[in-house]
């Protein structure tokens, strides 16, 4: 890729000036500066989010078991569900069909 020197940069500046005009150049430069500022802030935010993950992890102490188990864990369950009795339908909706015997 060729290097850009001063003469090449001047040619690019003249072409941009001719394409966009002298009235729009300050607005374009201002919007370009704002975009660069936003991009810089976002990349800094991404770096800041990654930093806490690189810090050493603190050792977690294990939780000690309670001295006595909970009183509800010692009581057996005394209640049982009642069985469901099926009841026949009041009246059938359709009459049964007898197969034909030929």
N, C-alpha and C positions, 0 to 999 in steps of 0.2 A: 504494500500500500504506500503510495507516495506521501511524503511529508508536506504539510501545509506551511508555507512560509508567509512572509509579510505580503508579497505581491498577490498570492492566491487569496489571502484573507481580504485584501482590498477589493479584489474582483468580486468576491462573494458579497461583500457589503454593498457595492454599487448595484449588483443585481437585485438584492433584497430591497434597496431603496427605490429602484425603478419599479419593482413589482408591487410594493405595498404603498409607496408614497411617503412623504415626510410627515404627514399629519397622523398616520396610523402607527408609526414606529414607536413613539413614546408609550402608547397604550399597549402595544405588543410587548415592549420591554418590561413594562410594569406587570403584565399578566405572567410573563415568563419568570420574573423574580418571585411573584407570589407562589407560582407552581413549584419553584425550586425550594422555597421556604417550607411549604407543606410537605414536600418529599423528604426534606431533611428531618422535619419533626417526626414523620412517620417511621423513618428508618431508626431514629434514636429511640422511639417508643418500642420498636421491635427488639432492639438490643437490650433495653431496660427489662423487658419481659423475660428475656433469656438469662439474665444475670442471676436471679434468685435460684434457678435450677442448678447452677454451677457451684453453689455454696455446699459445704459438707452437711450431710444429714445428721441430725441429732439422734442419739440413741434413745429409744423408747423403752421405759421400764415396764416389765410385765405387770399385769393387774393381779393383785393378791386375791386368793379365793376367800370368800366369807367364812368366818369361824363356824357358823351354824347354817344349815340349809334353811331355806324358807319354809315356814310352817305349812303353807298350802301344798308344797311338794310332797309332804309326808301323808296327807290324807287321801285314802282311796276314794274313787268315785263310786257312789252308792246308787245313783239313779240310772235307770235304763229306759230306753225309748219303748213306748207301747207299740205292739205290732199293728199294722194297718190291716183291717178286714175289708175284703173286696165285696161290694154289693152288686147284684145283677142290675142291668139296665131296666128301667121301668117298662118300656114297651119297645120291641124291635122296630126299627125304621122300615125295613123291607122284609118281605116274606122270603124264606129260603126257596131256592129253585131246585127242583128235583131233576136229575139228569135223565134224558130220554134213553130208553132202551129199545133198540131196533132189532 
